[in-house]
Amino acid sequence: MNWKSEWKILLTMVGVFFLSFFLPVESVRFQNAVSESFYMLKEYAQLHVVFCLLPALFIAGAISVFVSQASVIKYLGANANKITAYSVAAVSGTILAVCSCTILPLFSGIYKRGAGLGPATAFLYSGPAINVLAIILTARVLGVEMGIARAVGAISFSVIIGLIMAFVFRHEEKEKSKKQMMLPEPEITRPLWHEIIYFGIMVLILVFANWAKPAIDNGLWSFIYNSKWVITSVLGIAYGFALNRFFKMKIWKILVTAVAVLIAYFVSYNTMISFAAGVIGLSYFTSTDEGELKDWFDSTWGFTKQILPLLFFGVLIAGSFLGRPGHEGLIPSEWIETLVGGNSLGANFFASVSGALMYFATLTEVPILQGLMGNGMGKGPALALLLSGPALSLPNMLVIRSVMGTKKTVVFVSAVVVMSTITGLIYGQLF
């Protein structure tokens, strides 16, 4: 008998017993925390899974199958031109208006295809952080200087954090570089412009399906918001054409999926249901196909199994501790409002850590900060939270750990928190 293993089992059972014995189920705060965890999970499922996460998972699966490893290595690998690699990673957020969870499948896809740790983590940070709509909203609601500071901070952070990660784990990167130099030249199976069009359509569907309502009801952003489903539908037609021409999916399968989308919409008048019908149709026909399309589905399903459970678990935990915006979990909101007042080192650090643990849907961080600043939050801590919050969350950290390990995750999160704290402290002194 392995006594060490048996002792672990015994201690686990004793721990569960004491936790159950002293569980404060009578406490109103505990009851609220349990409710908030499920409210947040419901909100996450309603707002982010169908329109954000599922398209991102399909894109990640497509990256791992249709994009050659050599192409990823050429532009983002350990031996790639640093200026090119970090430039591509740093500006990706101007295209991808996604949250800290939606970026995860995309990051996982390029990282597993051979992207260097530095460019990959620069992409991981920049995806949710450098969001044009969020920066414009920040400038309008919280002030022009805050919007500029957020834009400059986010772009520079992505590069600096990537460089820090590459330096700290430089020995591993050298080994990866040696292995990548020995890879043979890939066999070109289709023209590059096919892949550019195909991935471009997928990214645009992700962007327009999640186009957030702007602060004002006129102008270009408002026009795009009011037209987003027309644009998404046109992109869906183009996507079906690309599947048929580039990947030889049979036209009848595409038409059946399109009819299912139309029936779902005219029966329910619900865009989420019709979008889900399209996802189900695409999933079914790719899973029963052969060759690359079947490989695409298998890869997407692999990412789904890895990422979704961790995200859901993380959302439950984050909701129980912090609650939704305007609601409370186990941690009283007065504590947060008190601890982020002024511009001390402690206030900026606490704002950075709080932002790193909280889950922010795209654009929601601005009204939340507006309320906190109205209750005495300093400008420095506000910027610190803006720089750490959108890029990190507890669910996000759990998935990152599963992709690149505990040590790299700790360094990445620590770099974001420390840099956000220092930047907030400097900004608070200047403004």
C-alpha positions as CSV (number, residue, x, y, z in Angstrom):
1,M,0.0,0.0,0.0
2,N,1.3,3.5,-0.9
3,W,0.9,5.3,2.4
4,K,1.8,8.7,1.0
5,S,-1.1,8.4,-1.5
6,E,-3.5,7.2,1.1
7,W,-2.6,10.1,3.4
8,K,-3.4,12.5,0.6
9,I,-6.8,10.9,0.1
10,L,-7.5,11.0,3.9
11,L,-6.4,14.7,4.2
12,T,-8.6,15.6,1.2
13,M,-11.6,13.8,2.8
14,V,-11.0,15.6,6.1
15,G,-10.7,18.9,4.3
16,V,-14.0,18.4,2.5
17,F,-15.6,17.4,5.7
18,F,-14.6,20.5,7.6
19,L,-15.5,22.7,4.6
20,S,-18.9,21.1,4.5
21,F,-19.3,21.3,8.3
22,F,-18.5,25.0,8.6
23,L,-20.1,26.1,5.3
24,P,-21.8,29.4,6.0
25,V,-25.0,28.6,4.1
26,E,-27.1,30.8,6.5
27,S,-25.0,33.9,5.6
28,V,-26.7,36.3,3.2
29,R,-23.4,37.3,1.7
30,F,-22.6,33.6,1.0
31,Q,-26.0,33.1,-0.6
32,N,-25.4,36.2,-2.7
33,A,-22.0,34.9,-3.8
34,V,-23.5,31.6,-4.9
35,S,-26.2,33.4,-6.8
36,E,-23.7,35.8,-8.4
37,S,-21.5,32.9,-9.6
38,F,-24.4,31.4,-11.5
39,Y,-25.7,34.8,-12.7
40,M,-22.3,35.5,-14.1
41,L,-22.1,32.1,-15.7
42,K,-25.5,32.6,-17.3
43,E,-24.5,36.1,-18.5
44,Y,-21.3,34.7,-20.0
45,A,-23.2,31.9,-21.8
46,Q,-25.7,34.3,-23.2
47,L,-23.3,37.1,-24.3
48,H,-20.1,35.4,-25.2
49,V,-20.2,31.7,-26.0
50,V,-22.2,31.6,-29.3
51,F,-21.0,34.8,-31.0
52,C,-17.5,35.1,-29.5
53,L,-16.1,31.8,-28.3
54,L,-17.5,29.4,-30.9
55,P,-16.2,31.4,-33.9
56,A,-12.8,31.8,-32.1
57,L,-12.6,28.0,-31.6
58,F,-13.3,27.4,-35.2
59,I,-10.6,29.9,-36.2
60,A,-8.1,28.3,-33.8
61,G,-8.9,24.9,-35.3
62,A,-8.5,26.2,-38.8
63,I,-5.1,27.7,-37.9
64,S,-3.9,24.4,-36.6
65,V,-4.9,22.6,-39.8
66,F,-5.0,25.0,-42.7
67,V,-2.1,27.3,-41.8
68,S,1.2,25.6,-42.4
69,Q,3.5,25.4,-39.4
70,A,6.3,26.9,-41.5
71,S,4.2,30.0,-42.2
72,V,3.6,30.6,-38.5
73,I,7.3,30.0,-37.8
74,K,8.3,32.3,-40.6
75,Y,6.4,35.3,-39.3
76,L,6.0,34.6,-35.5
77,G,8.5,31.8,-34.7
78,A,11.6,31.9,-32.6
79,N,13.8,32.7,-35.6
80,A,11.4,35.3,-37.2
81,N,12.3,38.9,-37.7
82,K,11.6,40.5,-34.3
83,I,10.3,43.8,-35.7
84,T,7.9,41.9,-38.0
85,A,6.8,39.4,-35.4
86,Y,6.1,41.9,-32.6
87,S,4.5,44.4,-34.9
88,V,2.0,41.8,-36.2
89,A,1.3,40.7,-32.6
90,A,1.0,44.2,-31.2
91,V,-1.5,45.6,-33.7
92,S,-3.7,42.5,-33.8
93,G,-6.1,44.0,-31.2
94,T,-7.0,46.8,-33.7
95,I,-8.8,44.0,-35.7
96,L,-9.9,41.6,-33.0
97,A,-12.4,43.3,-30.7
98,V,-12.5,40.3,-28.3
99,C,-12.4,39.7,-24.6
100,S,-9.7,38.0,-22.5
101,C,-11.4,34.6,-23.0
102,T,-12.2,34.8,-26.7
103,I,-8.5,35.4,-27.5
104,L,-7.5,32.1,-25.8
105,P,-8.3,29.7,-28.6
106,L,-6.5,31.9,-31.1
107,F,-3.4,32.2,-28.9
108,S,-3.4,28.5,-28.3
109,G,-3.6,27.9,-32.1
110,I,-0.6,30.0,-33.0
111,Y,1.4,28.9,-30.0
112,K,1.0,25.2,-30.8
113,R,1.8,25.8,-34.4
114,G,5.3,27.1,-33.5
115,A,5.0,30.8,-32.7
116,G,7.7,32.1,-30.5
117,L,6.8,32.6,-26.8
118,G,7.5,36.4,-27.1
119,P,5.2,37.1,-30.1
120,A,2.6,34.7,-28.9
121,T,2.2,36.3,-25.5
122,A,2.4,39.8,-27.1
123,F,-0.6,38.6,-29.2
124,L,-2.3,37.2,-26.1
125,Y,-2.1,40.6,-24.3
126,S,-2.8,42.8,-27.3
127,G,-5.9,40.9,-28.6
128,P,-8.3,42.1,-25.9
129,A,-6.3,45.1,-24.7
130,I,-5.8,47.1,-28.0
131,N,-9.5,47.5,-28.9
132,V,-10.2,50.5,-31.0
133,L,-13.8,50.8,-29.9
134,A,-12.9,50.5,-26.2
135,I,-10.1,53.1,-26.5
136,I,-12.5,55.6,-28.2
137,L,-15.1,54.9,-25.5
138,T,-12.5,55.4,-22.8
139,A,-11.5,58.8,-24.3
140,R,-15.2,59.9,-24.6
141,V,-16.3,58.8,-21.1
142,L,-13.1,59.1,-19.0
143,G,-11.2,61.8,-20.8
144,V,-9.0,62.2,-23.8
145,E,-5.8,61.8,-21.8
146,M,-7.0,58.5,-20.3
147,G,-7.9,57.2,-23.8
148,I,-4.4,58.2,-25.1
149,A,-2.7,56.7,-22.1
150,R,-4.6,53.4,-22.5
151,A,-3.8,53.2,-26.2
152,V,-0.1,53.9,-25.7
153,G,0.2,51.7,-22.6
154,A,-1.6,48.7,-24.3
155,I,0.5,48.8,-27.5
156,S,3.8,49.2,-25.6
157,F,2.8,46.6,-23.0
158,S,2.2,43.9,-25.6
159,V,5.7,44.3,-27.0
160,I,7.5,44.7,-23.6
161,I,5.7,41.8,-22.0
162,G,6.5,39.6,-25.1
163,L,10.2,40.6,-24.8
164,I,10.2,39.9,-21.1
165,M,8.7,36.4,-21.7
166,A,11.2,35.7,-24.4
167,F,14.1,36.8,-22.2
168,V,13.1,34.9,-19.1
169,F,12.6,31.7,-21.0
170,R,15.4,32.4,-23.5
171,H,17.0,28.9,-23.1
172,E,13.8,27.2,-24.0
173,E,13.3,29.6,-27.0
174,K,16.9,28.7,-28.2
175,E,16.0,25.0,-28.2
176,K,12.8,25.8,-30.1
177,S,14.8,27.9,-32.5
178,K,17.2,25.0,-33.2
179,K,14.4,22.6,-33.8
180,Q,12.5,25.0,-36.1
181,M,15.7,25.6,-38.2
182,M,15.8,21.8,-39.0
183,L,12.2,21.6,-40.3
184,P,11.9,20.9,-44.0
185,E,10.3,23.3,-46.4
186,P,6.5,22.8,-46.5
187,E,4.6,21.5,-49.5
188,I,2.3,24.2,-50.8
189,T,-1.2,22.7,-51.2
190,R,-3.1,25.9,-52.0
191,P,-2.3,29.5,-52.9
192,L,-1.6,31.9,-50.1
193,W,-4.4,34.2,-51.2
194,H,-6.9,31.4,-50.6
195,E,-6.0,31.3,-46.9
196,I,-5.9,35.1,-46.6
197,I,-9.5,35.4,-47.9
198,Y,-10.7,32.4,-45.9
199,F,-9.3,33.6,-42.6
200,G,-10.2,37.2,-43.4
201,I,-13.8,36.2,-43.7
202,M,-13.8,34.2,-40.5
203,V,-12.2,37.1,-38.5
204,L,-14.7,39.6,-40.0
205,I,-17.6,37.4,-39.0
206,L,-16.2,37.3,-35.5
207,V,-15.7,41.1,-35.4
208,F,-19.1,42.2,-36.8
209,A,-21.1,39.6,-35.0
210,N,-19.8,41.1,-31.7
211,W,-19.9,44.7,-32.7
212,A,-20.9,46.6,-29.6
213,K,-23.4,49.3,-29.4
214,P,-21.6,52.7,-29.4
215,A,-22.2,55.4,-26.8
216,I,-24.0,57.7,-29.3
217,D,-26.7,56.8,-31.8
218,N,-25.1,58.5,-34.9
219,G,-21.9,58.3,-36.9
220,L,-20.0,55.5,-38.5
221,W,-19.8,53.2,-35.4
222,S,-23.6,53.4,-34.9
223,F,-24.3,52.7,-38.6
224,I,-22.1,49.6,-38.5
225,Y,-23.8,48.5,-35.3
226,N,-27.3,48.9,-36.9
227,S,-26.1,47.0,-40.0
228,K,-24.0,44.4,-38.4
229,W,-26.3,41.4,-39.1
230,V,-26.7,42.4,-42.7
231,I,-22.9,42.6,-43.0
232,T,-22.5,39.3,-41.1
233,S,-25.0,37.6,-43.4
234,V,-23.1,38.8,-46.5
235,L,-19.9,37.5,-45.0
236,G,-21.7,34.2,-44.3
237,I,-22.5,33.8,-48.0
238,A,-18.9,34.6,-48.9
239,Y,-17.8,32.1,-46.3
240,G,-19.9,29.3,-47.9
241,F,-18.5,30.2,-51.3
242,A,-14.9,30.0,-49.9
243,L,-15.6,26.6,-48.3
244,N,-16.9,25.2,-51.6
245,R,-14.1,26.7,-53.9
246,F,-11.1,26.4,-51.6
247,F,-11.9,23.3,-49.5
248,K,-14.3,21.4,-51.8
249,M,-17.2,21.2,-49.4
250,K,-20.2,20.0,-51.3
251,I,-22.6,22.8,-52.3
252,W,-25.6,20.9,-51.0
253,K,-24.1,20.8,-47.5
254,I,-23.6,24.6,-47.6
255,L,-27.2,25.2,-48.9
256,V,-28.7,22.9,-46.2
257,T,-26.8,24.9,-43.5
258,A,-28.0,28.2,-45.0
259,V,-31.6,27.0,-45.1
260,A,-31.3,25.9,-41.5
261,V,-30.1,29.4,-40.5
262,L,-33.0,31.1,-42.4
263,I,-35.6,28.8,-40.9
264,A,-34.2,29.2,-37.4
265,Y,-34.3,33.0,-37.8
266,F,-37.8,33.2,-39.2
267,V,-39.2,30.9,-36.6
268,S,-37.5,32.6,-33.6
269,Y,-36.5,36.1,-34.9
270,N,-33.5,35.5,-32.7
271,T,-30.0,36.1,-34.2
272,M,-28.3,33.9,-31.6
273,I,-30.5,30.9,-32.5
274,S,-29.9,31.3,-36.2
275,F,-26.2,31.8,-35.7
276,A,-26.1,28.7,-33.5
277,A,-27.9,26.8,-36.3
278,G,-25.1,27.8,-38.7
279,V,-22.5,26.6,-36.2
280,I,-24.3,23.3,-35.7
281,G,-24.6,22.7,-39.5
282,L,-20.9,23.5,-40.0
283,S,-19.9,21.2,-37.1
284,Y,-22.0,18.3,-38.4
285,F,-20.9,18.5,-42.1
286,T,-17.2,19.0,-41.2
287,S,-17.3,16.2,-38.7
288,T,-18.7,13.7,-41.2
289,D,-16.5,14.8,-44.1
290,E,-13.1,13.5,-44.9
291,G,-9.6,14.9,-45.2
292,E,-8.8,18.5,-44.2
293,L,-12.4,19.4,-43.2
294,K,-12.6,16.5,-40.8
295,D,-9.2,17.4,-39.4
296,W,-10.5,21.0,-38.9
297,F,-13.5,19.8,-36.9
298,D,-11.3,17.4,-34.8
299,S,-8.9,20.2,-34.0
300,T,-11.7,22.6,-33.1
301,W,-13.3,20.0,-30.9
302,G,-9.9,19.4,-29.2
303,F,-9.6,23.1,-28.3
304,T,-13.2,23.1,-27.1
305,K,-12.6,20.3,-24.7
306,Q,-9.5,21.9,-23.4
307,I,-10.8,25.5,-23.0
308,L,-14.6,25.5,-22.3
309,P,-14.6,23.6,-19.0
310,L,-11.8,25.7,-17.5
311,L,-13.6,28.9,-18.6
312,F,-16.9,28.0,-17.1
313,F,-15.2,26.9,-13.9
314,G,-13.2,30.2,-13.8
315,V,-16.3,32.3,-14.4
316,L,-18.1,30.6,-11.5
317,I,-15.2,31.3,-9.1
318,A,-14.8,34.9,-10.3
319,G,-18.5,35.5,-9.9
320,S,-18.6,34.1,-6.4
321,F,-15.7,36.3,-5.2
322,L,-16.4,39.5,-7.1
323,G,-19.9,39.3,-8.5
324,R,-21.2,41.1,-11.6
325,P,-20.7,44.8,-12.1
326,G,-23.1,46.5,-9.7
327,H,-23.5,43.4,-7.5
328,E,-21.5,41.9,-4.8
329,G,-19.9,38.5,-4.2
330,L,-17.9,37.4,-1.1
331,I,-15.7,40.5,-1.3
332,P,-17.6,43.7,-0.4
333,S,-17.5,46.4,-3.0
334,E,-16.7,49.0,-0.4
335,W,-13.4,47.3,0.2
336,I,-12.5,47.8,-3.4
337,E,-13.7,51.4,-3.6
338,T,-11.7,52.2,-0.4
339,L,-8.5,50.5,-1.5
340,V,-8.3,52.1,-4.9
341,G,-8.7,55.7,-3.7
342,G,-5.9,58.2,-4.2
343,N,-2.7,57.3,-6.1
344,S,-0.5,55.3,-3.7
345,L,1.5,52.3,-4.7
346,G,-0.9,50.1,-2.8
347,A,-3.9,51.5,-4.5
348,N,-2.4,51.0,-8.0
349,F,-1.3,47.5,-7.1
350,F,-4.7,46.5,-5.7
351,A,-6.4,47.9,-8.8
352,S,-4.0,45.9,-11.1
353,V,-4.6,42.7,-9.1
354,S,-8.4,43.3,-9.0
355,G,-8.5,43.9,-12.7
356,A,-6.4,40.8,-13.4
357,L,-8.9,38.6,-11.4
358,M,-12.2,40.1,-12.6
359,Y,-13.8,39.2,-15.8
360,F,-14.7,42.1,-18.1
361,A,-16.8,41.6,-21.2
362,T,-15.7,43.8,-24.1
363,L,-16.4,47.5,-23.4
364,T,-17.9,46.9,-20.0
365,E,-14.8,48.1,-18.1
366,V,-15.4,51.7,-19.1
367,P,-18.8,52.2,-17.3
368,I,-17.6,50.2,-14.4
369,L,-14.6,52.5,-14.0
370,Q,-16.8,55.5,-14.4
371,G,-18.8,54.4,-11.4
372,L,-15.7,53.6,-9.4
373,M,-14.1,57.0,-10.2
374,G,-17.4,58.6,-9.1
375,N,-16.9,56.9,-5.7
376,G,-13.3,58.2,-5.3
377,M,-11.1,55.9,-7.4
378,G,-7.9,57.7,-8.4
379,K,-6.9,58.2,-12.0
380,G,-3.7,56.2,-11.6
381,P,-5.5,53.1,-10.3
382,A,-8.2,53.5,-13.0
383,L,-5.5,53.3,-15.7
384,A,-3.9,50.4,-13.9
385,L,-7.1,48.5,-14.0
386,L,-7.7,49.4,-17.6
387,L,-4.3,47.9,-18.6
388,S,-4.6,44.7,-16.6
389,G,-8.4,44.0,-16.6
390,P,-9.3,43.5,-20.2
391,A,-6.3,41.3,-20.9
392,L,-6.6,39.1,-17.9
393,S,-9.2,37.3,-15.8
394,L,-9.3,34.3,-13.5
395,P,-10.9,32.1,-16.3
396,N,-8.3,33.3,-18.7
397,M,-5.4,32.4,-16.3
398,L,-6.7,28.8,-15.9
399,V,-6.6,28.3,-19.7
400,I,-3.3,29.9,-20.2
401,R,-1.8,27.6,-17.6
402,S,-3.2,24.6,-19.4
403,V,-1.5,25.8,-22.7
404,M,1.9,26.9,-21.6
405,G,2.4,25.7,-18.0
406,T,2.4,27.2,-14.5
407,K,5.8,28.9,-14.6
408,K,5.1,30.8,-17.8
409,T,1.7,31.8,-16.7
410,V,3.0,33.2,-13.4
411,V,5.6,35.3,-15.2
412,F,3.1,36.6,-17.7
413,V,0.5,37.5,-15.1
414,S,3.2,39.1,-12.9
415,A,4.5,41.1,-15.8
416,V,1.1,42.5,-16.6
417,V,0.3,43.4,-12.9
418,V,3.7,45.0,-12.2
419,M,3.7,47.0,-15.4
420,S,0.1,48.1,-14.8
421,T,0.9,49.2,-11.3
422,I,4.0,51.2,-12.3
423,T,2.2,52.9,-15.2
424,G,-0.8,53.8,-13.1
425,L,1.5,55.2,-10.4
426,I,3.3,57.4,-13.0
427,Y,0.1,58.5,-14.7
428,G,-1.5,59.4,-11.3
429,Q,1.5,61.6,-10.5
430,L,1.3,63.4,-13.9
431,F,-2.5,63.9,-14.0
